[in-house]
């Protein structure tokens, strides 16, 4: 079965036989797959009236376990955004009734961000929708192939995920 990347690689091999274009065979497919995944994620989230960034914040809180709360600093670490961006996101989610700010009992100046019941319901429903979309994307692979692919991708991503700072 031929795909668009096969055609792209063949064209480059014809036009630039002096270059080793083998990396395109893997990374162009990863890039194209990322675009398809982004579309599937946006569809799954929009069905629950969420933006991707809203899903990221809500699910970070949901994964924290009961009582589903984190400090803004912990949310920064998990979502990889700036402090100003996180403050804006928390404000917007608070206005929508999906999170609430509470005083931090361990730090009189600090706050905790807690998922509301509605926020938890939306996060859970959007996650279920996302997993349905992702299963469809992976449907052509067997369980063993999915495991092998996950391991190979882990080898590629782990060095980036473990860079200090």
N, C-alpha and C positions, 0 to 999 in steps of 0.2 A: 504494500500500500504506500503510495507516494503522497507527500504533503507539500505545503508551500515552501517549507525549509529545504526540502530536497531540490526543488526547482531553483531556489535562491542560491544554494551551494553549487549546483551544476553551472549556473550562469557565471558565478564568480570563478569557478575553476576554468571555464572557457575563456573568460576575459582576463583573468590574472593567474595563469598557471604557475607563476613564480611564487605565489603565496600559499602557505598551508592554511586552508580555511576550515580545517576540522573543528576548531572551537565553535564555529557557527552551528554545527550539527547538533550540539547540546544546548548551548546558551541561547541561540535564537528560539529554540523550542521552549526553553524555560521562560523567556521573555513573552512569547506568544501565549503560553499557558497562563502566565500571570495576568495578561490582559483579559483572557476569558474568565479567570477566577474573579478578577475585579468586577466584571459585569455581573457574574452570578452573585457575588456578595452584595452588590448594590441592589439587585432585584430582591434578594432575600430580606434585606433590611428595609427596603421601601415598602414591602408588604406589611411591615409592622411600624410604619411611619418613623423610621430611624435613619439617620445618616451614619456612614461608616465610623466616624469619630465618636458618635454617641454610643454605638455598639461597643467600641473599644473601651470606653470609660465604664459603661454599665457592666460589661462582662468582667472587667478587672475587679470591680466591687463584688460581683456575684461569685467569682472564683475565690475570693478571700474567705468565704464561708461565713456562717452566722456569727455576728450580726450584720455582715455584708457592709463593712465600713473600712476605709483606709484614710490615711492622712493625704493631703494634697501632694506632699513629697513622694509618698509611695505610688500615687497615681502617675506622677511625672516619670518615675523610674519604669513603670510598666508600659506607658504609652509613648514614651520618647518624644515628648513635646516640651516647650519652654514653660516656665512658671506663669508668664502672662497669658499664654494660650490656655493653660489648664484652668486658671482663674476664670477666664471667659467661658470655657466649656462648663465648668461647675455652675456658673451663674445661669447659663442657658438651660442646663438640665434641671436646675432648681425651679426655674420659672415654669418648666413643663411638668413639674411634680414627680420627676423620675428619681431625684436624689434630694437629700436634705443636708444642711450643715448643722453640726452639733459641736458644742464646746468639747475640747479634748480634756478628759479628767486628769490626764497625766501631764498636761502643759497648759497653764492658765491662759497663755496667749494663743495657743493652737486651736485648730478645728479638726474635726473628722467629717468625712463625707460618707453618708450612709445611703444605701439603696432604699427607696420606698417600695412598698408592696407593688405598686404599678410598675416601677422601674424593674423590679425582679421579674414580674410577669412578662414585660416586653422583652427583656434580655433572654429569658428562657424560650419564648416563642420565636424570636429572631434566630437564636442558636439552632433550634430545631429546623427552621427553614434553611439556614445556611448549610447544615449538615446534609439536608436533602439535595441541595444544589451540588455540593461537593461530591456526594455519592454518585450523582449522575455524571460528573466530569470523570470520575475514576472507574466508571462502569465497565470499560473495555479491559481493565486489568483484573487478574485473579488476585485473591488474597495474598498469595505468595509474591506475586509481582509488586503489589502495593507495598509489602514489607521490604522487599529488596530496593524499590525506588526510594522509600523513606530513609533507609540506611545510607544509600548513596547521596541523597540530598543532604542528610545530616553531616556527612563528611565534608561537603562543600560549605555548608553554612556555619558549622561549629566554630571555625577560626574567626569568623566575623562576629559571632555572638559572644565570644569570650575575650574580646579585646578590652583591656582595662580602660575605664573612663567613659 
